[in-house]
Amino acid sequence: MVTTTFNTTKSEEIFAAAQKLMPGGVSSPVRAFKSVGGQPIVFDRVEGAYVWDVDGNQYIDYVGTWGPAICGHTHPEVIAALHDALNKGTSFGAPCYQENVLAEMVIDAVPCIEMVRFVNSGTEACMAVLRLMRAFTGREKLIKFEGCYHGHADMFLVKAGSGVATLGLPDSPGVPKSTTANTLTAPYNDLEAVKTLFEQNPDEIAGVILEPVVGNAGFIPPDAGFLEGLRVLTQEYGALLVFDEVMTGFRIAYGGAQEKFGVTPDLTTLGKVIGGGLPVGAYGGRRDIMEMVAPAGPMYQAGTLSGNPLAMTAGIKTLELLNKSGTYEYLDKITKKLSQGLLKIAKETGNEACGGQISAMFGLFFNPGPVHNYEDAKKSDLSKFARFHRGMLERGVYLAPSQFEAGFTSLAHTDEDIDRTLAMAHEVMSSL
Ligand SMILES: Cc1ncc(COP(=O)(O)O)c(C=O)c1O
């Protein structure tokens, strides 16, 4: 039921002021709710599976600060560890022991990673990995997929997903043509298109980068054989394969998509979960490639706050919590219940929809499906999604404010949270 107390006066006041202070009133575009309409709510605090806004409304949260909150917000063990670390200082700009601990955990977990470099965001990780791909191969071209998002660096803003998809921007002004001239694109799940690009550019392609499960064009899993096919093609043409696991890393399995699908890339980017809610990114992979990174090798990349003890601590605690037995089974169980429940309700209420989930990542398109790539995703009924989003928000369920974003669950979500979400979805979908 719509809570009669649903009042967003304070959110509206704060957001109106924000729009005069910051472009669009936000620090990152999708937060502004442009594609779903209406005002965004302004958060006051978060805990477990819930968020509270400045007007006191409570929501079940399926965004989880865009992925990091996989153990639930403000997990007491993460917070306690952060308090201890805080007392010793926030940033050293010098080696710290916690870097070794997190590096070892990442190397143990992620099949392709033999060495790792910490940075401060997923964007930074992807920028650096591209430089490394080029440095190692001596080639300049790159293949990416339509609808995949690898952060906002110039070279990747070609047919990108996430906010770029959400706002329908083809590319961004300010990105020189010369910067993207070496970025080749193919439709996701289309091996033949990738093969053609390799045939047309022999000895010129440094590598292929992709989200092994897409989350930034909505949730799109790889077709059977797609990841394996990319592995074979890249090897055949002497190019590198890079999985951007900023979203999927430690989310769809402890070892990420490469563990889940049994395909080992040469390099991997990480972010989100490994920072436990603090700003972190990382790139890593084969030792012979990583040894090119300065100061071990000539490829320059650096960062004032990289590997700071606070972010490392939050990451270590988060991975410790995730590495307990039964966590991924639990995440899979509740997310499956949510995903299958939503599809069943859509069918019962006469709304064409498709979607799915892997572990703690899910998606629902208002689209008869199947959705194999970004072109398919774009056929979704966006105005219906906007009405669904608003109806759920008014009933205390916070979903990503875009049809082109995956949803996230956490260890803090209970069966009761899922039941309540489904009950609300039934109400909203009955009136779409
Ligand atoms: C797959 C992927 N790569 C890279 C990024 C960029 O990460 P960040 O926002 O931390 O810069 C994102 C962000 O959502 C992402 O989902």
The ligand as a Gaussian input file, in Angstrom:
#p B3LYP/6-31G(d) Opt

LIG

0 1
 C       31.623000      -2.623000     -14.982000
 C       32.037000      -1.269000     -14.493000
 N       33.254000      -0.796000     -14.806000
 C       33.681000       0.397000     -14.366000
 C       32.876000       1.199000     -13.592000
 C       33.369000       2.529000     -13.111000
 O       33.586000       2.480000     -11.733000
 P       33.569000       3.822000     -10.849000
 O       32.173000       4.333000     -10.857000
 O       34.032000       3.344000      -9.494000
 O       34.526000       4.767000     -11.462000
 C       31.598000       0.750000     -13.250000
 C       30.705000       1.592000     -12.424000
 O       29.544000       1.346000     -12.255000
 C       31.175000      -0.518000     -13.698000
 O       29.965000      -1.003000     -13.397000

